[in-house]
Amino acid sequence: MAGPGTWSLPVATVIILLLPRSLEECGRISLPTPTVHLGDPITASCIISPNCSHLDPESQILWKLGTELQPGKRQRRLADGRQESTITVPRLDSPWVLLSCCLRWGNSLQILDQAEVQAGYPPAAPHNLSCLMNLTTNSLICQWEPGPNNHLPTNFTLKSFKSRGNCQTQEDAIPDCVPNDGQNHCSIPRRHLQLYQSMGIWVQAENALGTSKSPQLCLVPMDVVKLEPPTLWALAPSPEVAAPQPGCLLFHWEPWKPSLYIEQKCELRHQPQLAEASWALVGPLLSQTLQYELCGLLPSTAYVLQMRCTRWPLPGQWSDWSPSLTLATAQRAPIVRLDTWWRQRQLDPRTADVQLFWKPMPLDKYSGQIQGYLVRAPDQAEAVPPLCNTTELSCTFHLPSETREVVLVAYNTAGTSHPTPVVFLESRGPPLARLHTLARDPHRLWVGWEPPSPRPRGYVIEWGLGPPSPSGSNKSWKMEHNGSISGTLLQENIRPFQLYEITVTPLYQDTMGPSQHIYAYSQEMGPSHAPELHLKHIGKTWAQLEWVPQAPELGKSPLTHYTVFWTNAQDQSFSIVLNASSHGLVLRSLEPASLYHVHLMATSKAGAANSTSLTLMTLALEESELHVLLGLFGFLLLFACLCGAARFCCRPRKNPLWPSVPDPAHSSLGSWVPTIMVEETFQLPSLRDSGMPPITKITVLEEEEKKPGPWESNDSSGTCGLPTLVQAYVLQGDPRAPSTQSQPSSITSDQVLYGKVLGSPTGPGPGHYLRCDSTQPLLGGLTPSPQFYENLWFQTSPLGTPEPLVPNQEDDCVFGPLLDFPLLQGLQVHGVEGLGGVECFLGPPPGPAS
């Protein structure tokens, strides 16, 4: 029979459903206690009843703690047939876990039983127990702090009893007060209390691991009574109530009605409404007063007031602070200094139009708020209307021309400020020197000057928008009372990209100096666009451009320079920088018949701007100019070729394309006397014999490489086939003997000269044998050899054995003496350079070597 481990899950499910009891009824977990101390070990056992033994007598019981399988299980069979498994968890670190007893069934685990295990600590003793008698709810309310979390459900109970004296003896028990879950306070109703009798109170905390209680509190309910706060009211002005003094507040309060018959004292606190000041405490105030004047406050300042009360002289608890009451102290007269300035215009000989400006400068931070300004004549009566009564900071009025002074005051409901005399001074003082400005940033301008001598007592600085704005419109001004300064910073009403007119006037003791003005920007703009380029003239290699400089614009920085950029068809860019006064440019070194793109950039200190692009094409060359250029090019090419040829011909070379014919007059042949060598005698007729026929024919014979063959001659029709570059000369007669006989004009016998053009200049090799039959007589005198640059070979025997020749110091290549030839004794024969080297022979044509 197969074990359950081999069954599939559906089969196991069917078996479980067919069992008389479920698997949960088969096993049960047994715990010594479900709650343990956090960190302590715990032991549990799981027992399987015999009713489940038919499943598998040897079933394996497994344990899970939470979701993890636990190792180290002990399993045994009891005497009654039950199976028991025991597990011990050495340390429980979680406040709550689920312990499961499982049975392996197929490929899964079947849970037999589960048990919750809780871990925590015994409850800590509650502390900070306090109680208040609330007359509104007519109950004793106690609250406490429960202490640290013990991870276990904990019950709190407020316990109390009635007593005498210091609560050492218990008389009557008071029912326990159990707070709601999560609450740390509880109320004992009035029916369980004796208001003037002592009572003992404490808090008891209890959980599964133990019980604790707070220290006992002994009190009389009325000694801990807490009153409700009073209500504050402001006193309205009336004939019965005098107005408060400046810096004082007048108010009254009403106690809480249930406490009207309780003697109590109160405290008042106040602070300025807008300032971040701490509360100021005033008290104690007796409840019978009900009205109070608070002084020593700041004038023209709003204050926030709050009040609380307690039972007095008997013990009691302070009430909460009352709702706030906001009151403001009375105003003071303005305490200010008025800085003044004016502009005066003569309307007619007897009347002047005056525009007066002023600025209030508070002399005391507690000065009263200004409500308006009055301008009067110095001796004007109060009943006479003033020249000006305004809330603005300027006024325009008419004065008689002889009036030189007015009086300005500021006023409010508390009074007026000290009068400020305004004297219209005449301009008789020295002026300022070197007025200048400097922009600190887009919203600030520095104005500087050189103080005149004597030093002024102050300065008036005015600034406003310059032209084209109307003169005098919306101008700002300030006064500097220090006459030794040399500048001031303007920070009001300064905007970027605006032209400002700044005026500085020095003020002296009894006069003033003339006003000096200057124009300035706090920030200037760059040019909005560059001038438009125009093409004035154009040529084949140049183009003349021009532009019209722009007129200076307000708010824009002056130009510092221009830059002209141009690009050809190959995207090669060029540029040139010009000064700001330029209005034209000639572009040079351009290519004829070429396309160019040109644009202009105008630059200032504030930025730069580009013009629109101008496209131009240079003129093409004319036909006559092309012919001249081509002719000049051809002449230069020909001259270069001639120079190269001359250099090539005059310089010695190996294997040149053609030989240089040597000058016979500079040959050293005449001074060379060959040595007579003993060799086989080869009889030839005398070259000076008049009967020797002239050379009439040259025959070219082919020779195989490394294999001498018979010579075959091909007669030419009366012409000599010897190339012009290959020449041989035969000298008749003895060169050592003076010649007194002239060469005959004709010779009847043929003279034959054989030559070989070598294939390799470094030695004998395949080449051509030349035969020349000529009717011309041989030279009768010494003939110099041609210039020779390669190794030459000379046939010194009938067998055709070649022998190399070495040029002498004069580069004349000559043959050595002919050995043992009686007819050729002392005869010198010259070899001539050919295309690949020349080998010359005298005598019959060479035949194959024997």
C-alpha angles and dihedrals in degrees: 000000000000119000124242091256089071095052122102122240096253091052091049090050092053091049091051091052091049094051116103090235133027122249090251088067091052098067138038133188118225120201127184089219132349092220125058138166113277108262096021123120122253131203125204136175133204120203124196115206122229090248087078097046094097088070093069127327090214099044115159117232116212131192130216125193104199103318098332126093112235121224128213101055123167118211128185141161116244125220093257092057097261121132119227130195122187129196132185121199105204096207131013109206100167123080091224132021137165115230115203132192109208139184122210107239117177110312095336141061120251114208112228099180141347134206132189117230121196126194130190145111136284113268118272119234112269114243143188093048112181135167135201130192107227111200091191094062091025092226141111109248118199128185135182145173115254099210129230122343113271096189092235132096106269129193121210123201128186107217126188143162139190118254147159129247114346096354096259093134127047118225111167126008119230118216114264118260113221115193124217118266112288094013124119098196137066136185127226108207123235094251091068094049138086103205095209100032125093120249135185118229133183140155124238122203121196136178137156093283101047153311134265136175138203126244112280118260118211117198148142111239095227090051089065097042115142117207126210115253120263125248120248123217134186118232113236117220111266139154089262094050119059119220113261120255120255108282093024136105126204120203142141136209141211121221122228106279098233087055098051091109095045118093108235144162129218140208128213127206128186141175136175111273098226101032125084092233128141123252117275114216122217123183172292097292117183117232093232091066097067089171130067140176112211113202138174092066130134115270120247091015131128116228134195115223130195132173138194133184140201138190110277143223087359118067117277146141126264116253122233118273115276124244112282124268118200119207133166126219121237119273126254125218113272113276101197144130114231116214109204139194133171147192118213128198125183111232097180136338091281104034133057128192111224126193108195124196128187141175123204114229110190114227094191127038088220093054115139120260112266115238100179150334133247127204115197139165113258096254099029116137121237091244092058113087112252124247089245135009107179145142091216127092095242139046137187122210142150125252135182110263092244093055109102102171144046134176126237125196136173119219145185136169091287096055143278134300124248110288115262112210115218113204118191101223127202121236104248102124129100117276129240123263133220101008109193140164138212127193110229094182136329091286103038133062127189116213118196136181143164111259111239126230122282095040115248122235091232147331136244115213120195127183136175142141113309128220134354086033115092113270114258096011117139095345122173124212143181136187126227113201095191107089094190096066120104100204148000138212119245111210105155123090095355116145130176123256092024127119112230129197109214121195125190122192122185117222121212131186098273102002144024136232128245116279118254121201137194136181122231145160125221088208130001129209126234121244114292093214140353125245116275116257120235129192109230103172135354135193139175095281103012143050129196116216131186139180138185112244114233122247115250113271127211113257094017126109116243116258117261100190148337127239122202117203125190132178129195129214091272091060092249109151129210133178142183131195120224132185121258093257093062120108102172146029139192115220110211138185092044124155118252117252091010132138120235134183115210132183136170127227120201114203133194134167090268098050147300139263133198129224126226115281120264118208118203138167125210121231121268124242118264123244094252091051089051090052091050092049093047091048092049090049092049092048091051091048092050092047090051091050092050092049090050093049092049091050091048094050098044095049119080111245139177115243096002120189090250132010126250112239107230123232108250091207091065097046121118092211094108093060095049116097113185122220115247107243124199108239139138110303116243114190117222129163117260114275089219091055108123090216094062108113120235124253106268106165143031120205123194113215125192118229125201119231114267090346117088113211138183118292119243122191128208114202119225122211103261094309133107114238095197110122117244090241092058114064134161130189129200118204117209120212136020113309092206092058120076111250117229098160121085125225111266116243093236139016123201100204121077120252116206127199122186124202135177125210105211121223092215123042092211098061147336117312143133114327144117130299113215127207120189122192108188135173089209115106119246119253113275097205137050110299118204118227122248121250108284125197105169134057111278127204127215126201105228100174138038088249089068100242107166122219123196121239124214121210116245126230093280090054088248109143110207135171120249121245118295109249119237095337105138094197094047099040108139093003116139120205123192126219121215127213115250136183093288102006130296132246116193127200135191121205134025120350112281117257133195116301114262 
